[in-house]
Amino acid sequence: MLNLRLPNLFLACLVSMPASAPAAQVQFNGVDRVVAFADVHGAYTELVTLLRETGIVDAQDHWAAGRTHVVSLGDLLDRGADSRKVMDLLMRLQGEAATAGGQLHVVLGNHEAMNVLGDLRYVDPGEYASYVDVESAAERADRRKAWEAAQGPGSGAAFDQKFPPGYFGHRAALGPRGKYGQWLLSLPVAIAVNDTLFMHAGPSNVLRSMSLPEVNLRYRTALVDYLGLEDRLEQARLLQPGDEYRARSKLARERLAVMTAAASTGGGTTDGALTDAVQRFEAAANSDLLSADGPNWYRGAALCNEVAEADVMLPLLQQFGVARLVVGHTPTRDQRAASRFDGRVVKLDAGMNRAAYKGRAAALFIEPSGLSVRYAGEPTAVPIKPEGLFVAPNELDDASVLAALRDGDVTVDGPRGPNEMNVSVNHGGKRIPAIFQVRTEVAARKEVAAYRLDRQLGLGIVPVTVEREVQGQRGVLQGRPLKWVTQTEVQQQQLRGGGWCGAEPQFQLVYAFDTLLGNDGRTPDSLLFDSDDWFVYVTAHDRAFGSSKSLPAYLKARPPATGAELRRRVAALNESSLETSLGELLDAKGRKAILDRRDALLALPAASSTAAKSR
């Protein structure tokens, strides 16, 4: 077996501070001025430009912000060649800031964790090259010789491809004993300054019932556990440098099985502790804190339906004693910072690395006068704009889709089904996918009424719907995702959903909405999915808005369990607001029936706050 193992690591070396040392401070109050930036991704030049223009550093790149607290939201690494220079700069500025009475907080991002753990999918070739100076030429030559001996003559090119120059220096420097690895392992995953929580990605139910210090302790422990077990398995040659990160657990099991079989053939045994170590390593690799629901990956606050996600996020903000969350991780739609949840979430990743994201460097200012953001190259700070609603297609804001479907030119692409056509709508240079459904006047009004009620509640599960005439036929024009499937197609083709936003919270919105509408017409063909992100949408409401107060038949066995945010919005409905939004579509009797069903919906047991699922 080829041995390209890095020098032995010991678990005790992973924890740099004594066990008796107090936990690092992660909550700060009484700070007059806070500045934050997100997701550098090796864009050293762009970062320095931003820090200079905002007065954080002077022309010589030394701290100039006095008692200001500056927060980096992580993802310093990957996708850009100069990440080492970025770390060197921030490590130096941390000391200079403390001397001046300020603070530079660096919050750990998922790409920092990935590099420390050895998940190198996104490392830029220039990042490896920047560590050539700490890579021993003799050591590299020895490793290459071992590789060629194992792989055969002429395999040197494959070695250089798998382990480019600087690779071993990179792994040593970012490992738990390396200069940068030790620094990264000391960083928090979340901090609070005044009433604002700063995290790279965002909180999920994985963090429920934890204090902020506990979140940081548990996250660091998850990293250290993985690294310690990885070292144990490397010493046993069950893991090797170059093993694909996501395959490590499988490879360790397979190699242990081979080792066990060989020992048995020879009449010996393997160390039983290795079996335990392999099992514990797999558990460490599958830690909830390091998963897609962990604080460095979870995108619920940035991407998911606000009505559903509020039941996850708002209790967590209350749990941590903050009023606001600032995140990076998820690039904003237009390379401008944006707010969600009525300003309680700020998305700050505007794509600083222009080569990778075609965005810009952005700095968030939190001051007694309020919040603002300044972009590199622009003279003044500006207010943060709400993100707005994006439904179908999710790439365009709802207002633009409405204007296009109402006023754009319709091209029929072909039939889809009975009384239904695939169409394209061209408007303002944009092409929008849509469906035209032939409808009677009454049915068309019901479809539009469902859309308007959806928007009144802020749900965003009914695509934009307008009455139009196409090829001499009256009906409704309704937006669609760029790629989509129906529930029928999902079942027939045995498709597996994905995306960052859990299906069940979205389904609960559908169930509550159908209850409110008295919709007995829900079928698998009228439940749609964006097949890229797996957002849930509904259509076909021509059998809704009757006089019945009963649950739709398909929900009687399992009534909807509404969360706190939806209940709040539904409770706010009244005759006056419904008359304003639906007056020309439904008569007074029809509007009263909605309120009667609303009361029936609110009389059902509410969803438990602890039962709300992030994914």
N, C-alpha and C positions, 0 to 999 in steps of 0.2 A: 504494500500500500504506500503510495506517495506521501511523504511527510513534508509539507510546506508550512508547518505550524509556526506561528509567531512565538516569540519568547513566552514562557509560562507566565500566567497571570494568577493572582491569588485574590480570593474574595475579600480578604482583609484590606487589600490595597484599593478596593473600589470605594471604600467609605473613607473619605479624607479627614473627617473630623472625628474626634473622640466621641464615644457613645454618650458621655456625660455632657457634651457641649449643647448649649441651647439651640433650638431650631432657629433657622434663619427667619428674619422678619418678613412677612408677606402681606401685612396690612399697615397702611400708612394714612394718617389723618392730619388735618391742618395744613395741607399743601396748597399754596396759593396758585401755582401754575404747573400744569401738566402738559407735556408734549409727547405724542406717540407717533410711531411709524411702523409699517408692517412689511414683511416678506421682501427682504433685500435680494435673496437668491444670487449672491456673489456680485451684485451690481455696485461695486465699490465707488466708482466715479459718480454715479447717480446719487448714492447715499451721501457722499461728501458734499456734493453740490447742494443737496437739500439741507444738510446740517449747517452749512455756511449761510445759505440764504435765510434761514430761520433764526440765525443768531445762536445756535447751540454750540458751534465751534467758531474760532476766529480763522483768519486767513492762513494760519499755520496749523490748523486743525487741532487746536487745543481747546479745552472746555471753556466756554464763554457765557454759560447760561446761569451762573450763580446758583441760587437755591432751587432752581427749577428741577422737577422730577421728569426725566425723559424715559419713556417705555418703548423698548423694541418688542414687537409681538412675535418674534421668532422667524424661522425659515431664513436664516442667514446663508445657509448652505444650499448646494446643488443648483444646477441649471446655469451657473455663471462661474467664470474662471477665477474670480478674485475673492472667493469666500474666505480664504486665509487672511487676506489683507483686511477684510471686514472684521473678522474676529480680533485681529491684532489691534485695530482701531478701537473697538468697543471695550476690549479688556483694558487698554490704557485709559480711555475716557472714564471708565468706572472709578478708577483711583483718583483722577483729577476732579471728577464731580464731587466725590466724598470730601475731598480737601476743601472744596469751595462751599460746602454745606448743602450741595444738591445730591441728586441720585440719578444714576443711569441703571434702570432695571432692564435686564434681558430675560424675556420669557422664552422658555424652551418651545421650539416648534417641532412639528413632526419630522422635518428633514434633519434637524439636529439629532433627534432620537434615532432616526434611521441610520445615520452615519455612525453613531456610537455603537449601535447594535449590529452593524454590518450589512444593512439593506442598502445596496449601492446602485439601485436602478437609475437614479437621476444624477449621478455624479458627472460633472462636465469633464471632458478630457483635460482641460486646463487646470482643473482642481488637482488632479493627480500630479500633473507636471509641476505644480507649485511646491510639491513636497520632495522633489528630487534631492534637494540639499540635505534632507534628513534621512535619506535612504542610502545605506552602505552599498557601495559598488561591489565589494567582495561578497556581501550577503546575497545580493541580487544574482551574482554570478553562480553562487552555490545553489540557489533555488532553481535557476535556469538549468543547471547541470542535472539536478535531481529530476526535474520535469522531463528533460530529454532522455534520461535513462529509463524513465517509466513509460514515456509515450513513444519513443523511438526516434531514429535519425530524422532530421528535417522538421521536427516539431517545435523548433525555437520560435517560429513566427506565431504559432498558436499561443505560446507562452506570453509573448509580448502583447498579443491582442487581449488575452485574459487578464494579464497583470501589466498594464502599461507602465512606462517609467514613472516612478513616484508612487506607485500603488502601495508598496510595502511601507514607505515613509508615511503615506496618508493613513494607513491602517494603524501604524504605531502612534502617530501624533493624535489621532482621534479615538484611540482605544482608551480604556479606563485608566491606564498608567501614563498616557501621553499628556502633553501640555494642554492641548485643546480638549481632549476627552475629559480630563479632570475638571476643567472649567465648566464644560457643558453639563456634566453630572452634578455640579453644584447649583445649577440654575433652577429657579422655580418654574412650575408649569402654569401657575395662575397667581396673580397678586391683585390686591384691592388698594386703590389710592382714593382717599375720600369716599365718595359714593359710587365709584366706577370699578367694575371688575374687568381686568385685562387677561385675556387668554388667547392662545393662538387660534384655536378652532371654535370651541364653545362647549357649554355644559350640557350633559345628557343625564338621564336617570341613573347612569352608572355612579354619579357623584351624590346621589340623594343620601341625606342624613350625615354627610361628612362636613366637618369644618374646613375652612380654607387651609390651615396648617396641615390637617389630616390628608387633604387631597394631595398636597405637595409631598408629604412623607410617603404616602402610599404609591404615588407615581414613581418617585425615585427608587423606592424599594422594588417595584416591578422591574425597572431597568437593571438594578443591581442583581436581583435574583436571576434574571436571564443571563447576564454577563458571567456571573459566577458559575452557573451550570454549563454555559458554553465553554468556559475555560476547563472545567472538569472533563467534559467530553472531548475537547481537543487533546488534553493530556492522554486520554485513553485512545486517541486516534479514531474516535467515532465521528468527529467533525474535522474538517480541514479548511484552511483558507481557500477561498474560491468557490466553496459550496454555495449554491444559490440560496439566498436567505429563506425564501418561503418553502424550500424543500429540505431544510436542515433536520426537522423532526423526523421526517420520513427516512432520510439518509442515515441518521443515527440509529433508527430502529433496524434498518436493513443491515448495517454494518455490525450491529450487536448480534443479530441473528447469525450472520456469517461467522463471527468470532465464537459464538456459543456452539455452533455446529462443529467448527474446527476443534475446539477444546474437547467436545464430546467424543469426536472421532479418535482423538489422542488419549482418551481416558481421563481427561481433566475437566475442570469446570471454570466458568467465568465468575468474576467478582459479582455477587448479587447486588452490591451497591450500585453497579453500573445500570442494571435494569431500573432501579429506583431513580437514578439520575436522569435516565432517558425519559421516564414518565414525568418527572418533575419539570424537565426542560420543555416538554410538549405543553404542560400546563402553564409554564411561564410564558411561552410563546403565544398562548391563547388568552392571556390575561385580559380581562375586560378593559383595564385602563390603557392597554396598548392596542386595543381593537378599534374598529371603525366607529365605535361609540365612545371612545376615550376622548379626553379633553384636547388632544392634539390632532384629532381627525374629524370629530363629529361636526356636521354641517347643518344641523337642524335650524339653528337661529339664523343662519345665513341664507338657506335655500327653501326650507319647508313651509307649508301652508301656515300662515300666522295664526289662524283660529285654532288649528290642531296643536301647533308647536307651543302656543302660549301656555298650554296646560303642563308642558314640560319645563319651559324656561322660567316663567314668572315665579313659581314656587322655589326654584333654585336661586333666583336673584334674592328673594326674601330670605332664603336659608343662609345666604352669604352676607346678608345685611347691606345690599347695594341696590342702587336704583337703575343702573345702566351697565351694559356689557359692550366692550369694544373688542373686535376680533379681526384677524387677518385671514389667511388660509384660503378663503374662497374669493377669487378675483371678482370685482364688481363688474356689472354689465357694460358700463360705458367708460371704464377707467377713471371714474370719479367716485370719491367716497359717498356712501349713501346710508340712510337710516331706515330701520324697519321697526315694527311694533311701536308705533307712535313715538319714535325717538329713543326707545329703551335699548335698541341695538344699533351700533355703528359698525358698518363694514368698511375697513380701511385699506384693504389690499387693492390698490389701483394699478398694480402691475409695474412695480418699480424697475424691474429688469426689462428694458425696452426690447432687447433682442428676443427674449422669450415670450413676452406678453404684449408687446406694443402698447405699453401703458406709460405711467409717469410716477415719479416719486411724490408722495403726499405725506403731510404732517398734520396731525390732529391737535388742536389747541383746546384745552379745557381750562377755563378761567372763570372767575366769579361772574363775568359778564355773559358767559354762555360758551357754546361750542362753535368752532369754526375750523376750516381746513385750508391749508395753503399748499399749492402745487409748485414744484420746482419750475423755475422759469416764469412764474406769474408773480406780479408785484405785491398783491395783497391777499389776505385770507378771505374766504367767502363762506357763507352759511352752508351747512350740510343739507342736501335735499333728500326728501323721502324717496325711497326706491320706487314706490308705486306698485301697481298690480300687473303681473305678467301671467297670462293664462295660456291661451293656445292661439297661435304658436308661442311658446314660452320665450322665444328670442325677441319678441316685440312687446312693447308696453300696451296695455289694454286700450288706452285711448286711441293709439295709432291703428290698432286692429279695427276698432269700431268705426273710425273715419273711413278706413279702406273698404270695409264691407258695406257701409252705407253709400259711399260715393264712387267706389272704384269700378274699373271695367272688368266684367266677368267673362272668363273663357271656360267653356265646358271641355273638360279633359276626357270625359267618358262616363258611361253609366256605372253606378255602384250597386244598385238594387232597385226594387220596385219603387217608383216615384222618388228616386234619389240619384244624384249625379255628383261625381268628383269634379270640382271646379278650381280655377285659380283666379285670384283677384289681384289686379295690378293697380297700384296707387302710389303716387309719389316716388316712382322708381323702385318700389318694393313689390315682390310677388308673394302673395299670402295664400296658403292652401286652405280650402274650405269645402263644405258640402252644401249643395242646394237640395232642399227637401220640398217637394210639392205638398202643399197643405191647404186645407179649406181656410176660410177667414177665421173661423172660431179656433181651429187647431193652431193656426199661425199665431194668434194672439196669446194662446197658452204658452207656446214656446218662448215668445218674447217676455211674457210675464215671469216665467221661471228664471230667465236670464236676469231680469231687472231685480227680482227678489234676491237672487244670489248676490248681486252687486250691492244691494242695500245692506245685506248682512256681511259683506266683505269676505265671502267664502272663496270665490274663484274656482269653483268646480264646474260651472256651466260656461262653455265657450261663448264668446260674443255672438249674439243672435239678432238679426234684423230681418224685417219683411222686405222682400225684393221680388221682382219679376224677372225670370230668366227664360229665354226662348218662348215668350208668350205665355208662360205659366206662372201663377202666383204661388208663393211659398215663403220659406225662410232660408236665409243664407247664414251659415254657422261656421265659425273658425275651427281649424283643426291643427294639431301639432304637425311639425314637418314630417315626422314618422309616428304612426300610431297603429294600435291594434284594438280590437274589441275583446271583451271577456270571452265571447264565443271562440274567437281565433286563438286566444291564450289556451283555452281548454282543448281545442281540436289539435293544436300544434304542440301541446305540452310545453309551452314557453315558460321560462323561469324569470320572474321579475327581478329587478335589481334597483339601482338608484340609492340615493342617500336618505330618502324620506320613507318611513314605514307605511305599508299599505293599510294596516288596520285603522290607524287614526283617520286616514282619509276616507275609508269606508264608513266610519262612524259619522262623518259629516254627511255622506250620501244618505245614510239611513235617517238621520235627523231631518235632512232637507226633504226627503220623500214623505216623511211623516207630516211635515209642515204643509206640503203641497197636497196631501192626500193622494199620492201618486200610486196607482195600482198598475201602472204600465211598465214598471222596471223589468227589463229583460237583459240577458247577457249581451245582446247586441247594442244595448243603449248605455253600457258601461265601458268607457274607453280608457286606454292607457297611452301616455307618451312612451314610446318604446325605447327612447334614449334614457330618460330620467325616471320613468314609471310614475309620473304624476297621474292622478285619477281624475277623470272628467265624466260628466253625465249629459245625456241628450234624450230626445224623444219624451216630451212632457205633454203630449196631446191628450192623455187620459188623466191628467192631473186637474186640480182645482174643482173637485166636486163638492158636495155638501156634507159628505160623511165626516164624522169626528173620529172614526176608528183608525187604528193603525193599518197601513197597507198590508195585504194578506201575507206577503213574503216576510214581514217583520213580526207577525204575531207570536211566533214561536221564540223569537229572540229580539225583543224590543231594543231600540237604540239606547246607548248609555252616553249621555251628553256630558262633555267636559265643562268646566267652569266658564271658560271664555265664550263658548257657543251659547251657553245658557244666559250669560249676560247680554249677549247681542240679541238673542231671540226675545228675551224679556222686554227689551226696549221697543219692540214693534208695537204700534198702536194704529188706530183707525186713521188718524191724521197722516202719519208717515206712509201708510199703505195707499191712501188716496193719492198722495203726491206721486208715488212711484208707479202705481198700478191703476190709477183712476180710469184711464181710457181703455184699459184692457179687461178689468174685472169690475162687476157691479158691486154695490154695497153688500149684498148677500155673500158674494164670493169672497170679499175681503174679510167679512165677519167670520166666515168658515176658517180662514187662515188663523185668525186669532183664537178661535175655539180649539183648533188643532194645536196651536202653540201652547195653550193652557194644558192640554192633554200631554204634550211632550214634556213640559216642565214638571208635570205630576209624576213622571216616571223617575225611578231612582237615578241619581246622578252618577257619573263615572267617579270612581275613587281616584283621588289625586295621585296616590301611590301606584295606581294601576295603569296610569298613562304610560304608554310605551314609546320610547324614543324611535325605535326602528321596528 
